[in-house]
Amino acid sequence: MKETDRLQSKLIFALVASLTLGLAPFLPEPHLIGKLRWLWGGGHGMQVADYFDLVMHGAPWLFLVYYLIKWGFRKVNSRSEFKSRD
């Protein structure tokens, strides 16, 4: 399996994980959004379990951002290599 195929599969996995685990439960609002609002509001009353929950729901989004950046740099580098060959 090529490196680009592996990166693409990791990117798809991170996207699916972000949209499912990162946003669950969906109603009345995504859990991650509620935790971030609570934290941005000062985090008064947050306990260790709430911070752990924030990390667990936020991890798929961090992986998604990481793999998007990695994918973007590979695209830019592949284009610059192609232009330098001409």
N, C-alpha and C positions, 0 to 999 in steps of 0.2 A: 504494500500500500504506500502510495506517495505521501510525502510530507504535507502537500496541499490538500490531499484527500482527508488525511487525519485531522488537519486543522479545520476543514469544512465540517467534518462530523462532530468535532468538539464544539464548534460554533452552533450547530443545529441543536445539539444536546443542551448547551447553555441557554439557548433561546427557549426551548421547550420547558426546561426547569424554571426559568424566570417567569414564564407566563403561567405555570401551574403552581409550583411550590412557592415561588416568590410572591405571588399575589393571593394565595389561599389564606383564609376563606374569603370568597369574593364579595359576599353580602354581609352587612350593610356597606362596608367599604373594605378594600384590601387591608389585611393585617399589617403589612409593612408600612403602608401609608399612615395608618393610625399610630403605629409606634414612632414613626418619624415626626409626626405632628406633636406627639407627646414629648419627644426629646427636644424638638425646636421650641416648645412652649416652656422649657426649663427642666423637664424631666422630673418634676416634683412627684414623689411617691413611687418612682420606678424602683423595682427591686432587681436582684441579680437575675432572676428568671426572665424578667422583661428584657434585659440587655442580651441575654442568651438568645431569646426569641428573635430579637432584632437582628442579631448576627446570623441566625439560621435562615431567616427569611430574606436577608440581604445578600447572602453568599452567592446565590445563583446570579444575581444582578452584577456582582463584582466580577464573577467569571465571564459573564457575557461581555462586559465592557473590556476586560482584558483580552479576550479572543477577538473582539472587533478591532481593537487597536493593533493587535498582532497581525490580523488579516489585512488591515489597511496598510501597514508598513510593508508587508509582502507584496501587495499590489503596486505600491509606489516603487519598490526596489526592482520588481520585474519589469516595469515600464522603463525605468532608467537604464537597466541592462540592455533592453531591446534597442533603445535609442543610441546607446554608446556603441553598439555593433555596426550601426549604419555608417 
